[in-house]
Amino acid sequence: MTLTQYLADRMAKIDAELNRLVPAESVRPSTIHRAMRHSLFAGGKRIRPVLLMAAAEAIVGDAPGAVTPACSLELIHTYSLIHDDLPALDNDDFRRGVPTCHTVFGEAMAILAGDALLTRAFQVLAEADEIPAARRIELVRELAVASGTVEAMIGGQVEDLEAERQPVNADRLHYIHRSKTGALLRASVVMGGIYAGADEAAAAGLGEYGRRIGLAFQIVDDILDVTADTVTLGKTAGKDVAQGKATFPALFGLKESRRQADEHYQAALAAIEPLGEQALRLREIAERVVTRTA
């Protein structure tokens, strides 16, 4: 199976499970469920849930049950996008190639849709009875920490907002990127290890892989904001420059940014080398992350 086939297969499983886990549009109150599903099923690469599944498979081989905790990540990620696009934050009209949640349903319903996806994520983990209780607790803790304020997603969003149109040094830029985007990507891989019962050494390797891939992903995202167009990206191109965002190209230039992305990619590969052939998909995904064009 090629990587493209692998990704398509895992994405189909993830979408089917998300469809099962999220109330149907017909369930009362229907408006909130339509808003949730509008953003959740608008497309997207599903990179976070796929990373969780690939990490679990790197430890135990076949891991079909990993799709459920994987979906908790996508619920958190989609909630963060809905809120990030709001007029009070980044004020964007398109996400994943379709109108953003607030442009279709209004700001109030978009806020509530994000809230609902956030709370649903933890309900999904709490009710995953097929996962041993101790591991479920660890999964909840990892997801909550990565989504929070200390070296994590919300903290990174705060620093990102406060850094707009301000002089930014390398330390602050790295903090923003490893927190806002990197923390949840790292958690994806770590949670796959938790689900699969990885030993201490394997868990450490997965954590370092996730940290490096998280940084590489955001650096490439910054580069694409400068070099790609809106249709290709599925979101507004050039938005970072227009809003005076702190980005790698703005601080280091495109050439150095690409070099740093490749450096993180190589370090990610080194971190999972002890896992051998079972980590093939993680290696392929890492390559896809740094070579993607959208």
SULRAVEN-V66013 format. One record per backbone hydrogen bond with DSSP energy under -0.5 kcal/mol. NH is the residue of the N-H (numbers start at 1). CO is the residue of the C=O. If there is no record, write none. Layout:
NH,CO ; NH,CO
This chain:
6,2 ; 7,3 ; 8,4 ; 9,5 ; 10,6 ; 11,7 ; 12,8 ; 13,9 ; 14,10 ; 15,11 ; 16,12 ; 17,13 ; 18,14 ; 19,15 ; 20,16 ; 21,17 ; 22,18 ; 27,24 ; 32,29 ; 33,29 ; 34,30 ; 35,31 ; 36,32 ; 37,33 ; 38,34 ; 39,35 ; 40,36 ; 41,37 ; 42,39 ; 50,46 ; 51,47 ; 52,48 ; 53,49 ; 54,50 ; 55,51 ; 56,52 ; 57,53 ; 58,54 ; 59,55 ; 59,56 ; 60,56 ; 61,57 ; 66,63 ; 67,64 ; 68,65 ; 69,65 ; 70,66 ; 71,67 ; 72,68 ; 73,69 ; 73,70 ; 74,70 ; 75,71 ; 76,72 ; 77,73 ; 78,74 ; 79,75 ; 80,76 ; 81,77 ; 82,78 ; 83,79 ; 84,80 ; 85,81 ; 86,83 ; 89,86 ; 90,84 ; 91,86 ; 92,85 ; 95,98 ; 97,234 ; 98,95 ; 100,93 ; 103,100 ; 104,100 ; 104,101 ; 105,101 ; 106,102 ; 110,106 ; 111,107 ; 112,108 ; 113,109 ; 114,110 ; 115,111 ; 116,112 ; 117,113 ; 118,114 ; 119,115 ; 120,116 ; 121,117 ; 122,118 ; 123,119 ; 124,120 ; 125,121 ; 126,122 ; 127,123 ; 128,125 ; 129,127 ; 131,128 ; 136,132 ; 137,133 ; 138,134 ; 139,135 ; 140,136 ; 141,137 ; 142,138 ; 143,139 ; 144,140 ; 145,141 ; 146,142 ; 147,143 ; 148,144 ; 148,145 ; 151,149 ; 153,146 ; 154,147 ; 154,148 ; 155,148 ; 156,152 ; 157,153 ; 158,154 ; 159,155 ; 160,156 ; 161,157 ; 162,158 ; 163,159 ; 164,161 ; 165,244 ; 166,163 ; 173,169 ; 174,170 ; 175,171 ; 176,172 ; 177,173 ; 178,174 ; 179,175 ; 180,176 ; 181,177 ; 182,177 ; 185,181 ; 186,182 ; 187,183 ; 188,184 ; 189,185 ; 190,186 ; 191,187 ; 192,188 ; 193,189 ; 194,190 ; 195,191 ; 196,192 ; 197,193 ; 197,194 ; 198,193 ; 203,199 ; 204,200 ; 205,201 ; 206,202 ; 207,203 ; 208,204 ; 209,205 ; 210,206 ; 211,207 ; 212,208 ; 213,209 ; 214,210 ; 215,211 ; 216,212 ; 217,213 ; 218,214 ; 219,215 ; 220,216 ; 221,217 ; 222,218 ; 223,219 ; 224,220 ; 225,221 ; 226,222 ; 226,223 ; 227,223 ; 228,224 ; 233,229 ; 234,230 ; 235,230 ; 236,94 ; 238,225 ; 239,236 ; 242,238 ; 243,239 ; 244,241 ; 245,240 ; 247,245 ; 251,247 ; 252,248 ; 253,248 ; 253,249 ; 257,253 ; 258,254 ; 259,255 ; 260,256 ; 261,257 ; 262,258 ; 263,259 ; 264,260 ; 265,261 ; 266,262 ; 267,263 ; 268,264 ; 269,265 ; 270,266 ; 271,267 ; 272,268 ; 273,270 ; 275,272 ; 276,273 ; 278,275 ; 279,276 ; 280,277 ; 283,279 ; 284,280 ; 285,281 ; 286,282 ; 287,283 ; 288,284 ; 289,285 ; 290,286 ; 291,287 ; 292,288
